Amino acid sequence: MRKVEQNEIRAVAAFMAEQFLEKEELQTMFDGIEPVKAKKIAVALISFELMYIVRHGDICVYDADISGAIVGIQYQYTSMFRRLPMILRGNRYLNSIPKEELAVIKKNSATVSEVHSRNWFQKYCKNPYYLVQFGIAKDKRGTGIARKLLAQIFDRAKQRGNEYIVVETLTASNVPMYEHFGGDALRAAGSAQLV
């Protein structure tokens, strides 16, 4: 496991898009968009986010083939003001998409945006570390990669003095996995709490 460099962002974004296009969040976001085009848009949008996080957070991959990847950032770096340059680049890209498709994506994204709210963090957590993305290649699931990546990211959060680690998902099938890692996550993070 290692932290990625800026020149690897596109490969990590493509890996994450591949993992998440089958999940409820991106299926909701791209409902009505042709799958090849949806993947291209997803890779671009994830790349913009990762370009910001590589400078302010943690992006770790499991091996040269990227069998697994995990992305986390401290809450203080998630503010709109801090992310503004990334948001502007993303908006410029989105404006290059045909208006009809962009309207579909924006409409579909309303539900997704409700879940990713900074208000939630402020209400329930003090100084959280936010697990932004986490994916394991389909053919590598169940091999222990997830446990290793989670342990590493929880250790990074502990080193930064985070009181909470926030894990969120729109996919109900992910909940048992996070519950499974809850005890280990708490031990790996020491005094941190998994919310």
Residue frames relative to the residue before (quaternion, step in Angstrom):
aa qw qx qy qz dx dy dz
M 1.0000 0.0000 0.0000 0.0000 0.00 0.00 0.00
R 0.0784 0.7939 -0.5965 0.0880 3.49 -1.04 0.82
K 0.5293 -0.5791 0.5045 0.3605 3.52 -1.31 0.34
V 0.4098 -0.7139 0.5075 0.2545 3.56 -1.03 0.72
E 0.4174 -0.6637 0.5650 0.2569 3.51 -1.33 0.44
Q 0.6931 -0.4958 0.3334 0.4032 3.55 -1.24 0.43
N 0.6734 0.5109 -0.3082 0.4365 3.61 1.00 -0.75
E 0.6523 0.5074 -0.3134 0.4678 3.62 1.26 -0.11
I 0.3948 0.7676 -0.4461 0.2365 3.58 1.30 -0.15
R 0.6644 0.5172 -0.3222 0.4326 3.60 0.80 -0.93
A 0.6549 0.5051 -0.3136 0.4664 3.61 0.97 -0.82
V 0.6525 0.4926 -0.3149 0.4822 3.60 0.99 -0.80
A 0.6345 0.5262 -0.3274 0.4619 3.59 1.00 -0.81
A 0.6484 0.5043 -0.3195 0.4723 3.61 0.96 -0.82
F 0.6320 0.5237 -0.3266 0.4686 3.59 1.02 -0.81
M 0.6792 0.4889 -0.2945 0.4614 3.59 0.84 -0.97
A 0.6361 0.5211 -0.3371 0.4585 3.60 0.94 -0.84
E 0.6349 0.5346 -0.3264 0.4523 3.59 0.96 -0.85
Q 0.6875 0.4784 -0.2833 0.4671 3.59 0.95 -0.87
F 0.7724 0.4174 -0.1959 0.4368 3.56 0.90 -0.96
L 0.5404 0.6268 -0.4237 0.3682 3.61 1.10 -0.33
E 0.6527 0.4874 -0.3174 0.4855 3.59 1.21 -0.37
K 0.6259 0.5599 -0.3269 0.4334 3.59 1.25 -0.28
E 0.7088 -0.5106 0.3134 0.3724 3.52 -1.27 0.59
E 0.6460 0.5548 -0.3385 0.4004 3.60 0.88 -0.90
L 0.7529 0.3659 -0.2288 0.4970 3.60 0.70 -1.01
Q 0.5786 0.5506 -0.3918 0.4566 3.60 1.11 -0.46
T 0.6342 0.5107 -0.3187 0.4852 3.57 1.05 -0.77
M 0.6772 0.5189 -0.2927 0.4319 3.56 0.83 -1.01
F 0.8005 0.2948 -0.1331 0.5046 3.60 0.93 -0.90
D 0.2843 0.7606 -0.5307 0.2429 3.59 1.18 0.41
G 0.7922 0.2620 -0.2142 0.5079 3.58 -0.74 1.07
I 0.6351 0.4772 -0.3286 0.5108 3.60 1.30 -0.01
E 0.5520 -0.6200 0.4439 0.3375 3.59 -0.92 0.91
P 0.5813 -0.6618 0.3479 0.3210 3.65 -0.76 1.04
V 0.6590 0.4942 -0.3340 0.4581 3.64 0.89 -0.79
K 0.6587 0.4895 -0.3004 0.4860 3.57 0.99 -0.84
A 0.6206 0.5451 -0.3406 0.4491 3.60 1.01 -0.80
K 0.6584 0.5028 -0.3169 0.4618 3.58 0.93 -0.85
K 0.6378 0.5261 -0.3288 0.4564 3.61 0.95 -0.85
I 0.6663 0.4894 -0.2970 0.4778 3.59 0.92 -0.90
A 0.6482 0.5274 -0.3178 0.4481 3.59 0.93 -0.92
V 0.6496 0.5102 -0.3243 0.4612 3.60 0.89 -0.88
A 0.6584 0.5095 -0.3157 0.4554 3.60 0.91 -0.87
L 0.6911 0.4808 -0.2885 0.4561 3.60 0.83 -0.96
I 0.6460 0.4974 -0.3207 0.4822 3.59 0.97 -0.81
S 0.6153 0.5542 -0.3458 0.4413 3.62 1.02 -0.75
F 0.6406 0.5189 -0.3322 0.4584 3.60 0.93 -0.85
E 0.6650 0.4971 -0.3035 0.4675 3.57 0.91 -0.90
L 0.6903 0.4875 -0.2876 0.4506 3.59 0.87 -0.92
M 0.5869 0.5659 -0.3696 0.4457 3.61 1.11 -0.59
Y 0.6476 0.4793 -0.3104 0.5045 3.57 1.11 -0.64
I 0.7071 0.4852 -0.2786 0.4323 3.57 0.78 -1.01
V 0.5971 0.5709 -0.3858 0.4107 3.62 0.98 -0.65
R 0.6893 0.4600 -0.2764 0.4868 3.61 1.15 -0.56
H 0.8121 0.2913 -0.1141 0.4926 3.61 1.04 -0.72
G 0.7801 0.2712 -0.1439 0.5451 3.58 1.21 -0.19
D 0.5768 -0.5681 0.4624 0.3616 3.53 -1.17 -0.67
I 0.0217 0.7367 -0.6756 0.0200 3.53 -1.00 0.93
C 0.0196 0.8097 -0.5824 0.0689 3.55 -0.49 1.22
V 0.1454 -0.7702 0.6157 0.0810 3.56 -1.12 0.76
Y 0.5377 -0.6649 0.4261 0.2953 3.53 -1.21 0.54
D 0.8158 -0.0904 0.0612 0.5679 3.65 0.83 -0.66
A 0.7412 -0.4110 0.2797 0.4511 3.56 -1.30 0.06
D 0.6887 0.4654 -0.2724 0.4847 3.58 1.14 -0.63
I 0.3479 -0.7498 0.4700 0.3096 3.58 1.35 -0.09
S 0.0420 0.8087 -0.5776 0.1034 3.55 0.42 1.28
G 0.7862 0.0114 -0.0011 0.6178 3.54 1.27 -0.41
A 0.0285 -0.7879 0.6151 0.0065 3.55 -1.19 0.60
I 0.0574 -0.7822 0.6203 0.0117 3.53 -1.14 0.70
V 0.1200 -0.7987 0.5896 0.0089 3.55 -1.00 0.92
G 0.1013 0.7999 -0.5846 0.0901 3.58 -0.81 0.99
I 0.0408 -0.7915 0.6098 -0.0059 3.53 -1.23 0.53
Q 0.5066 -0.6262 0.4907 0.3322 3.56 -1.14 0.57
Y 0.6440 -0.5722 0.3645 0.3535 3.54 -1.07 0.83
Q 0.6378 0.5680 -0.3389 0.3947 3.57 0.88 -0.91
Y 0.6986 0.4558 -0.2735 0.4789 3.61 1.15 -0.50
T 0.5828 0.6000 -0.3749 0.3997 3.61 1.22 0.13
S 0.4376 0.7173 -0.4593 0.2882 3.60 1.22 -0.05
M 0.6251 -0.5547 0.4081 0.3674 3.55 -1.19 0.66
F 0.6410 0.5449 -0.3254 0.4317 3.59 0.94 -0.90
R 0.6937 0.4712 -0.2810 0.4667 3.58 0.85 -0.95
R 0.7343 0.4287 -0.2229 0.4767 3.58 1.04 -0.79
L 0.3589 0.7926 -0.4508 0.1992 3.60 1.27 -0.10
P 0.6608 0.4894 -0.3485 0.4499 3.68 0.76 -0.80
M 0.6454 0.5085 -0.3176 0.4733 3.60 1.00 -0.81
I 0.6486 0.5212 -0.3128 0.4581 3.58 0.97 -0.87
L 0.6571 0.5134 -0.3125 0.4549 3.60 0.95 -0.84
R 0.6416 0.4993 -0.3284 0.4808 3.60 0.98 -0.78
G 0.6477 0.5181 -0.3126 0.4630 3.58 0.98 -0.82
N 0.6581 0.5075 -0.3079 0.4631 3.57 0.98 -0.83
R 0.6185 0.5279 -0.3486 0.4661 3.60 1.02 -0.74
Y 0.6453 0.5050 -0.3185 0.4766 3.57 0.99 -0.83
L 0.6607 0.5149 -0.3143 0.4467 3.59 0.85 -0.94
N 0.6531 0.5242 -0.3170 0.4451 3.59 1.02 -0.74
S 0.6093 0.5380 -0.3566 0.4605 3.60 1.26 -0.21
I 0.5598 0.5846 -0.3823 0.4458 3.59 1.30 -0.18
P 0.5818 -0.5830 0.4175 0.3839 3.63 -0.96 0.74
K 0.6189 -0.6182 0.3529 0.3322 3.57 -0.97 0.97
E 0.6465 0.5250 -0.3371 0.4390 3.61 0.93 -0.80
E 0.6828 0.4713 -0.2854 0.4797 3.58 0.94 -0.91
L 0.6299 0.5333 -0.3306 0.4578 3.57 1.01 -0.79
A 0.6295 0.5309 -0.3301 0.4615 3.59 1.00 -0.79
V 0.6399 0.5157 -0.3219 0.4702 3.60 1.00 -0.81
I 0.6704 0.4991 -0.3027 0.4581 3.59 0.88 -0.94
K 0.6610 0.5010 -0.3156 0.4609 3.61 0.90 -0.87
K 0.6486 0.5084 -0.3210 0.4667 3.59 0.93 -0.85
N 0.6860 0.4858 -0.2789 0.4644 3.57 0.89 -0.95
S 0.6676 0.5388 -0.2979 0.4186 3.59 1.07 -0.71
A 0.4737 0.6883 -0.4449 0.3223 3.61 1.18 -0.30
T 0.6643 0.4955 -0.3037 0.4701 3.59 0.92 -0.89
V 0.6551 0.5158 -0.3103 0.4566 3.57 0.92 -0.91
S 0.6591 0.5309 -0.3061 0.4360 3.60 0.94 -0.89
E 0.6012 0.5722 -0.3630 0.4236 3.59 1.06 -0.66
V 0.6689 0.5093 -0.3022 0.4493 3.58 1.03 -0.76
H 0.7347 0.3972 -0.2194 0.5043 3.58 0.98 -0.83
S 0.2554 0.7975 -0.4976 0.2261 3.55 0.58 1.16
R 0.4412 -0.6828 0.5198 0.2627 3.57 -0.91 0.95
N 0.5533 0.6109 -0.3993 0.4016 3.60 1.13 -0.49
W 0.6054 0.5544 -0.3523 0.4494 3.56 1.07 -0.73
F 0.6477 0.5191 -0.3219 0.4555 3.58 0.89 -0.92
Q 0.6865 0.4974 -0.2873 0.4458 3.55 0.83 -1.01
K 0.6694 0.5143 -0.3038 0.4417 3.58 1.01 -0.74
Y 0.8275 0.2852 -0.1089 0.4712 3.58 0.84 -0.94
C 0.7991 0.2901 -0.1276 0.5109 3.60 1.11 -0.43
K 0.1811 -0.7204 0.6527 0.1492 3.49 -1.28 0.50
N 0.8569 -0.0218 -0.0249 0.5144 3.55 -0.81 1.07
P 0.2060 0.8163 -0.5241 0.1289 3.64 0.69 0.94
Y 0.3107 -0.6518 0.6492 0.2392 3.47 -1.40 0.30
Y 0.2315 -0.8159 0.5243 0.0760 3.56 -0.69 1.13
L 0.2738 -0.7325 0.6055 0.1478 3.54 -0.77 1.10
V 0.2299 -0.8357 0.4909 0.0880 3.57 -0.15 1.36
Q 0.7959 -0.0576 0.0962 0.5949 3.57 0.81 -1.04
F 0.0299 0.7759 -0.6276 0.0574 3.50 -1.15 0.69
G 0.1675 0.8058 -0.5514 0.1361 3.58 -0.62 1.06
I 0.1459 -0.7493 0.6421 0.0706 3.52 -1.20 0.74
A 0.5259 -0.6250 0.4699 0.3348 3.59 -0.95 0.87
K 0.6119 -0.5979 0.3753 0.3567 3.57 -0.97 0.89
D 0.7281 0.4420 -0.2537 0.4584 3.59 0.85 -0.92
K 0.6897 0.4519 -0.2764 0.4936 3.62 1.27 -0.09
R 0.4485 0.6914 -0.4616 0.3282 3.59 1.25 -0.02
G 0.7784 0.3071 -0.2556 0.4841 3.55 -1.06 0.84
T 0.5949 0.5930 -0.3570 0.4085 3.61 1.24 0.16
G 0.6252 -0.5633 0.3353 0.4236 3.61 1.26 0.04
I 0.4469 0.7006 -0.4551 0.3200 3.59 1.24 -0.09
A 0.6301 0.5479 -0.3372 0.4348 3.59 0.94 -0.87
R 0.6553 0.5164 -0.3109 0.4553 3.57 0.87 -0.93
K 0.6705 0.4990 -0.3033 0.4577 3.60 0.91 -0.88
L 0.6721 0.4889 -0.3025 0.4666 3.59 0.92 -0.87
L 0.6554 0.5053 -0.3171 0.4632 3.59 0.94 -0.86
A 0.6387 0.5217 -0.3339 0.4565 3.60 0.93 -0.85
Q 0.6627 0.5056 -0.3144 0.4543 3.60 0.94 -0.84
I 0.6963 0.4652 -0.2955 0.4598 3.59 0.83 -0.89
F 0.6352 0.5113 -0.3363 0.4711 3.61 1.04 -0.67
D 0.6198 0.5287 -0.3396 0.4700 3.58 1.09 -0.67
R 0.6314 0.5216 -0.3300 0.4693 3.59 1.01 -0.78
A 0.6385 0.5180 -0.3260 0.4665 3.59 0.98 -0.81
K 0.6454 0.5200 -0.3178 0.4605 3.58 0.95 -0.86
Q 0.6506 0.5249 -0.3117 0.4518 3.58 0.93 -0.90
R 0.6953 0.4522 -0.2695 0.4894 3.58 1.10 -0.64
G 0.5157 -0.6852 0.3931 0.3318 3.58 1.26 0.00
N 0.3364 0.7554 -0.5035 0.2504 3.59 1.15 0.47
E 0.4187 -0.7213 0.5073 0.2171 3.53 -0.99 0.95
Y 0.7952 0.1476 -0.0545 0.5856 3.59 1.08 -0.74
I 0.1915 -0.7112 0.6578 0.1574 3.50 -1.32 0.44
V 0.1920 -0.8000 0.5629 0.0792 3.57 -0.60 1.17
V 0.0370 -0.7596 0.6488 -0.0279 3.52 -0.84 1.11
E 0.0492 0.8024 -0.5927 0.0485 3.58 -0.75 1.01
T 0.0034 -0.7868 0.6172 -0.0056 3.53 -1.20 0.54
L 0.3270 -0.7095 0.5859 0.2154 3.54 -1.20 0.59
T 0.6469 0.5228 -0.2978 0.4686 3.55 1.30 -0.24
A 0.4134 -0.7499 0.4632 0.2285 3.55 -0.41 1.26
S 0.6385 0.5477 -0.3365 0.4233 3.60 1.02 -0.69
N 0.6018 0.5635 -0.3598 0.4368 3.62 1.23 -0.28
V 0.5361 0.6740 -0.4004 0.3130 3.59 1.10 -0.62
P 0.6719 0.4850 -0.3378 0.4463 3.67 0.75 -0.83
M 0.6107 0.5471 -0.3606 0.4446 3.60 1.04 -0.69
Y 0.6892 0.4578 -0.2918 0.4798 3.58 0.86 -0.91
E 0.6128 0.5256 -0.3537 0.4723 3.60 1.04 -0.65
H 0.6235 0.5482 -0.3267 0.4516 3.56 1.02 -0.81
F 0.7333 0.4106 -0.2257 0.4926 3.57 0.97 -0.85
G 0.4220 0.7445 -0.4451 0.2636 3.59 1.22 -0.22
G 0.6994 0.4642 -0.2818 0.4647 3.61 0.73 -1.01
D 0.6749 0.4744 -0.2925 0.4836 3.56 0.91 -0.91
A 0.6290 0.5397 -0.3405 0.4439 3.55 1.01 -0.78
L 0.6571 0.5027 -0.3177 0.4632 3.57 0.93 -0.85
R 0.6592 0.4876 -0.3176 0.4763 3.58 0.96 -0.81
A 0.6632 0.5035 -0.3153 0.4553 3.60 0.93 -0.87
A 0.7357 0.4121 -0.2334 0.4842 3.56 1.00 -0.77
G 0.4637 -0.6931 0.4522 0.3165 3.59 1.20 0.08
S 0.8454 -0.1034 0.0963 0.5152 3.55 -0.59 -1.15
A 0.4746 0.6708 -0.4526 0.3463 3.61 1.24 -0.08
Q 0.2664 -0.7541 0.5792 0.1577 3.53 -1.20 0.54
L 0.3576 -0.7076 0.5692 0.2178 3.52 -1.08 0.77
V 0.2054 -0.7969 0.5597 0.0967 3.58 -0.59 1.17
